[in-house]
């Protein structure tokens, strides 16, 4: 039996450049999802990635950006009514420019109410790409890896990277 990788890796066919230069819409299959190829933990489809259960939430991606511009990073998600493990924990949206850049982040708390939300829910996460940056790849992600709690019922609808 051939070895199946446990993690879902980016399929570039699901990363869409938008009308505004440097703007991207990333569908779930365009993201890296830790444990995303294991149906005990995730169900990754074209338009939604449904978290069944994990204790380590790590969903990430990367897109090229224009030097000298500022970008905001967002995730569109929904926590199903039967979602669990989200009480009293923070989910972080994080981003950095280049592999060696320093992460900036915004925390968000989620509720199991079956409503679509954009996170971070307060103030956008904005990242400056310096004009003299040595790298123009923006790395971003959605993380909850610190609590050790099992959580489930999260649906990731898409991610956006938008110039400000």
C-alpha positions in Angstrom: 0.0 0.0 0.0 1.5 3.4 -1.0 2.2 5.9 1.8 -0.4 8.7 1.9 0.9 12.0 3.3 -1.1 13.0 6.4 -1.1 16.8 5.6 -3.0 18.5 2.8 -0.6 20.7 0.8 -1.4 23.7 -1.3 -3.0 23.1 -4.7 -2.1 26.3 -6.7 -5.3 25.9 -8.9 -7.3 27.1 -5.9 -5.5 30.4 -5.4 -7.2 33.1 -7.4 -5.8 36.5 -8.2 -8.6 39.1 -7.9 -9.2 42.2 -10.0 -7.2 44.4 -7.7 -3.5 43.8 -8.3 -1.9 41.8 -5.4 -5.3 40.6 -4.1 -6.0 36.9 -3.6 -8.8 34.6 -2.7 -7.6 31.3 -1.5 -10.1 28.4 -1.4 -9.5 25.5 1.1 -7.7 23.3 -1.3 -5.2 26.2 -1.9 -4.2 26.1 1.8 -1.8 23.8 3.7 -3.8 22.0 6.4 -2.0 20.0 9.0 -3.6 16.5 9.2 -5.8 17.6 6.3 -5.4 14.3 4.3 -6.6 12.2 7.3 -10.4 11.9 7.3 -10.4 11.3 11.0 -9.5 14.9 11.4 -10.5 16.9 8.3 -12.8 16.8 5.3 -11.2 19.0 2.7 -13.4 19.9 -0.3 -13.2 22.5 -3.0 -15.4 25.1 -1.2 -15.1 24.1 2.4 -12.6 22.4 4.7 -14.5 20.9 7.7 -12.5 20.2 10.8 -13.8 17.0 12.4 -11.4 17.1 15.4 -7.8 18.1 16.1 -5.8 19.4 19.1 -3.4 21.2 16.8 -5.0 23.7 14.4 -2.6 24.9 11.7 -3.9 26.1 8.4 -1.5 28.2 6.3 -0.7 29.6 2.9 1.6 31.9 1.0 1.2 34.3 -1.9 3.5 36.7 -3.7 2.9 40.4 -2.8 4.2 43.8 -4.1 7.0 45.4 -2.3 6.2 48.8 -0.7 2.5 47.9 -0.1 0.4 47.1 2.9 -1.8 44.0 3.0 -4.6 42.7 5.2 -5.1 39.0 5.9 -8.5 37.4 6.6 -10.1 34.0 7.0 -13.8 33.4 6.4 -14.9 30.6 8.7 -18.0 29.2 10.4 -18.2 27.2 13.6 -21.1 24.7 13.4 -23.8 24.7 16.1 -22.3 21.4 17.3 -18.7 22.7 17.3 -16.7 22.0 20.4 -13.5 23.1 22.1 -13.7 26.8 21.2 -14.7 28.2 24.6 -12.1 30.3 26.3 -9.4 29.8 23.7 -7.9 32.2 21.2 -7.4 31.5 17.6 -4.6 33.5 16.0 -4.4 34.8 12.4 -0.7 35.3 11.8 1.4 36.6 8.9 4.9 37.5 7.9 6.9 38.6 4.9 9.5 36.0 3.8 10.5 32.8 5.6 12.8 34.8 8.0 10.3 37.6 8.7 8.8 38.2 12.1 5.2 37.2 12.6 2.5 39.7 13.4 -0.8 38.3 14.7 -4.3 39.1 15.8 -6.2 36.9 18.3 -9.9 36.0 17.9 -12.4 34.0 19.9 -14.9 31.8 18.1 -18.5 30.8 19.0 -20.4 27.7 18.0 -23.3 29.6 16.4 -23.3 28.4 12.7 -22.7 32.0 11.5 -20.0 32.9 9.0 -17.4 35.2 10.5 -14.4 37.0 9.2 -11.3 36.6 11.4 -9.6 38.4 12.9 -13.0 39.8 14.0 -11.6 43.0 15.5 -9.2 45.2 13.6 -7.7 43.7 10.5 -4.3 42.1 10.6 -2.2 44.4 8.4 1.3 43.6 7.2 3.7 46.1 5.7 5.9 44.8 2.9 9.0 47.1 3.0 10.2 48.5 -0.4 13.6 46.9 0.2 12.3 43.5 1.4 14.5 40.7 0.3 11.5 38.4 -0.2 8.1 39.2 -1.6 6.2 36.1 -0.3 3.6 36.7 2.3 3.2 33.6 4.7 -0.1 33.6 6.6 -2.1 31.2 8.7 -4.8 30.4 11.2 -3.5 28.7 14.4 -4.5 27.3 17.7 -1.7 25.0 18.9 -1.2 26.1 22.5 -4.3 25.0 24.5 -3.9 21.3 23.8 -7.8 21.1 23.8 -9.5 19.0 21.2 -11.8 21.1 19.0 -14.1 20.4 16.0 -16.9 21.8 13.9 -14.9 24.6 12.3 -15.5 25.2 8.6 -12.9 27.1 6.6 -14.6 28.8 3.7 -11.6 30.8 2.3 -8.8 33.1 3.0 -8.1 36.5 1.6 -5.0 38.7 1.1 -6.0 42.2 0.1 -3.9 45.3 -0.5 -4.9 48.2 1.7 
